[in-house]
Amino acid sequence: MEQFTLVGDTALHYADSQRGEPCVVLLHGYLESLDVWDDFSLLLRKAGGYRTVSLDLPGHGISEVVGQIHTMDFLALTVKQLLDKLNIEKCVMVGHSMGGYAALAFAEHYPERLRGLALFHSTPNADTPEKAENRRREIEMVKAGRKELLSRVNPEKGFSVENRKRLSDLIESLSLQVMLTEDEGITAVLEGMIARKDQQEMFLKLPVPELFVFGKQDEYIPTEAAEAIAARHPQARLAWLEHSGHMGFEEEPQEACRILTEFIDSLPGVASRAKELPAE
């Protein structure tokens, strides 16, 4: 069920299946919205009997833009305030790309609220100088009224070459989402990603189970870079999606669901249970 609520001073759009256990919170990536999780969250509910919660992070979808910079700490606080409103004490958090950065900030500030943390095509690394400069160019592009360039390039680049034709309708939908995202929301979150700190030490010491899911054909996080990240974090589980780029839960949804369900069901305190909910 989708609805609006006010968390702090932010008007927030979210979706909550309202039943199931444990709760799985899904945080979308840059230039996306909660809609990107629709099909995958349904798969999770049917496969694992989980409750799913997703939201438009501030500045994306139809949630409110608040200020000129949306730090990852601010996004994490917004998620925490939503969970408070929904009386959710603990959750499994899944962050895709930028959503992973917000999830890491949540883990830093509110580790007691987590059962587990899964990063889909995301890393605990801070931006490299080159990546930060690329984000600054995107800020200038948006301010110059050239957002359509992002809509033409970014969504398609997120998918592996082998999947682009098959998933062309989805790519077109994501391109439209870019155009619907407020300019101020795009620039605020870009500033927040540039400013975020390195979370590697925090991730190493986080006292909950962790999972990396990477795509073998990811143009944003190449295999060599993903392998280096995973090698630095042997405490985290590692899974690969062989035929995916940066959007594995859309490119290989069944395999991504299997990986995540196995992770969730292995977490302390998550009991074995029936794997099928009534049809929605």
ZAMARGU-4260 file (C-alpha; in steps of 0.2 Angstrom, whole numbers, plus 5000, padded with zeros to 4 digits):
<rodrens>
0) 5000/5000/5000 | 5007/5017/4995 | 5004/5033/5005 | 5012/5049/5011 | 5018/5053/5029
5) 5027/5068/5037 | 5044/5062/5045 | 5052/5077/5053 | 5049/5091/5041 | 5050/5080/5026
10) 5034/5074/5016 | 5038/5056/5011 | 5030/5044/4999 | 5032/5026/5004 | 5025/5008/5001
15) 5022/4995/5015 | 5015/4978/5012 | 5011/4978/5031 | 5012/4960/5034 | 5026/4947/5035
20) 5042/4944/5045 | 5055/4950/5045 | 5054/4967/5038 | 5065/4970/5022 | 5068/4989/5019
25) 5072/4992/5001 | 5082/5008/4996 | 5083/5014/4978 | 5097/5021/4969 | 5101/5038/4961
30) 5088/5044/4948 | 5076/5030/4953 | 5061/5029/4965 | 5052/5016/4975 | 5043/5010/4959
35) 5059/5001/4954 | 5056/4989/4968 | 5038/4984/4963 | 5041/4968/4955 | 5056/4962/4966
40) 5047/4966/4982 | 5033/4955/4976 | 5045/4941/4972 | 5052/4943/4990 | 5035/4942/4998
45) 5030/4927/4989 | 5047/4918/4991 | 5050/4922/5009 | 5034/4928/5017 | 5043/4945/5022
50) 5036/4962/5025 | 5043/4974/5013 | 5045/4993/5015 | 5051/5005/5001 | 5051/5024/4999
55) 5055/5038/4988 | 5071/5045/4996 | 5070/5064/4998 | 5072/5073/4982 | 5067/5057/4972
60) 5051/5051/4966 | 5037/5062/4974 | 5045/5064/4991 | 5050/5082/4996 | 5066/5090/4992
65) 5074/5098/5008 | 5088/5110/5006 | 5103/5111/4994 | 5111/5095/5000 | 5104/5079/5005
70) 5118/5070/5015 | 5118/5051/5017 | 5116/5055/5036 | 5100/5065/5032 | 5093/5051/5021
75) 5097/5038/5035 | 5088/5049/5047 | 5073/5050/5036 | 5072/5031/5034 | 5074/5029/5053
80) 5060/5041/5056 | 5049/5032/5044 | 5053/5015/5053 | 5048/5023/5070 | 5032/5029/5063
85) 5028/5011/5056 | 5033/5004/5073 | 5047/4993/5065 | 5061/4990/5078 | 5072/4979/5067
90) 5074/4976/5048 | 5085/4969/5035 | 5091/4984/5024 | 5094/4982/5006 | 5102/4997/4997
95) 5104/4998/4978 | 5119/5009/4973 | 5115/5026/4981 | 5103/5017/4992 | 5118/5007/4998
100) 5126/5023/5004 | 5111/5028/5013 | 5110/5011/5021 | 5128/5012/5026 | 5125/5029/5035
105) 5109/5020/5043 | 5121/5006/5049 | 5133/5018/5056 | 5120/5028/5067 | 5107/5015/5071
110) 5116/4997/5070 | 5104/4991/5084 | 5089/4993/5071 | 5097/4980/5059 | 5096/4962/5057
115) 5107/4962/5042 | 5113/4973/5028 | 5114/4969/5009 | 5122/4980/4997 | 5116/4978/4979
120) 5129/4985/4967 | 5135/4997/4980 | 5151/4999/4990 | 5157/5007/5007 | 5170/5017/4998
125) 5170/5036/4997 | 5170/5044/4980 | 5187/5044/4971 | 5192/5062/4965 | 5187/5057/4947
130) 5170/5051/4953 | 5167/5067/4963 | 5172/5077/4948 | 5160/5067/4937 | 5146/5071/4949
135) 5150/5089/4949 | 5148/5089/4930 | 5131/5081/4932 | 5126/5095/4944 | 5132/5108/4931
140) 5122/5099/4917 | 5106/5099/4927 | 5108/5117/4932 | 5111/5121/4914 | 5094/5113/4909
145) 5102/5098/4901 | 5094/5084/4912 | 5088/5075/4896 | 5106/5070/4894 | 5106/5060/4910
150) 5090/5052/4905 | 5097/5046/4888 | 5113/5039/4895 | 5112/5034/4914 | 5097/5022/4913
155) 5104/5012/4899 | 5121/5011/4905 | 5115/5003/4921 | 5110/4987/4911 | 5122/4974/4903
160) 5123/4975/4885 | 5115/4958/4883 | 5100/4964/4892 | 5097/4981/4885 | 5086/4976/4870
165) 5076/4963/4881 | 5073/4976/4894 | 5071/4991/4883 | 5053/4996/4890 | 5060/4996/4908
170) 5075/5007/4902 | 5062/5019/4894 | 5053/5019/4910 | 5068/5023/4920 | 5073/5037/4908
175) 5056/5045/4911 | 5059/5044/4929 | 5074/5054/4927 | 5064/5068/4918 | 5051/5068/4932
180) 5064/5070/4946 | 5065/5088/4952 | 5081/5096/4947 | 5084/5102/4965 | 5082/5084/4971
185) 5095/5078/4959 | 5108/5091/4963 | 5105/5089/4982 | 5108/5071/4982 | 5123/5073/4970
190) 5131/5085/4983 | 5127/5072/4997 | 5136/5058/4988 | 5151/5069/4985 | 5152/5073/5003
195) 5149/5056/5010 | 5164/5048/5020 | 5172/5032/5018 | 5163/5018/5027 | 5175/5004/5026
200) 5180/5003/5044 | 5163/5004/5050 | 5158/4991/5038 | 5172/4979/5044 | 5166/4981/5062
205) 5147/4981/5059 | 5140/4968/5071 | 5127/4961/5059 | 5128/4950/5044 | 5132/4958/5028
210) 5130/4954/5009 | 5138/4961/4993 | 5129/4957/4977 | 5138/4962/4961 | 5135/4961/4943
215) 5148/4953/4932 | 5144/4965/4918 | 5143/4981/4929 | 5150/4997/4920 | 5149/5007/4936
220) 5158/4994/4947 | 5169/4984/4936 | 5172/4966/4941 | 5190/4970/4946 | 5185/4984/4957
225) 5171/4973/4965 | 5183/4959/4968 | 5195/4971/4977 | 5181/4978/4988 | 5175/4960/4993
230) 5193/4955/4997 | 5195/4969/5009 | 5179/4963/5018 | 5180/4945/5020 | 5167/4946/5034
235) 5153/4950/5021 | 5145/4937/5010 | 5148/4939/4992 | 5137/4934/4977 | 5138/4937/4959
240) 5125/4940/4945 | 5133/4933/4930 | 5122/4941/4917 | 5119/4958/4925 | 5126/4975/4925
245) 5121/4988/4939 | 5103/4983/4940 | 5103/4965/4945 | 5087/4964/4953 | 5079/4969/4937
250) 5090/4959/4925 | 5090/4943/4935 | 5076/4945/4947 | 5074/4926/4951 | 5092/4924/4955
255) 5094/4940/4964 | 5078/4935/4975 | 5086/4918/4978 | 5102/4925/4984 | 5094/4938/4995
260) 5081/4925/5002 | 5095/4913/5007 | 5104/4928/5016 | 5089/4933/5025 | 5084/4916/5031
265) 5101/4913/5038 | 5100/4928/5049 | 5100/4925/5068 | 5082/4925/5074 | 5074/4923/5057
270) 5065/4906/5059 | 5061/4894/5045 | 5043/4897/5039 | 5031/4894/5025 | 5037/4902/5009
275) 5021/4907/5001 | 5009/4921/5005 | 4992/4922/4997 | 4991/4930/4980 | 4991/4949/4981
</rodrens>
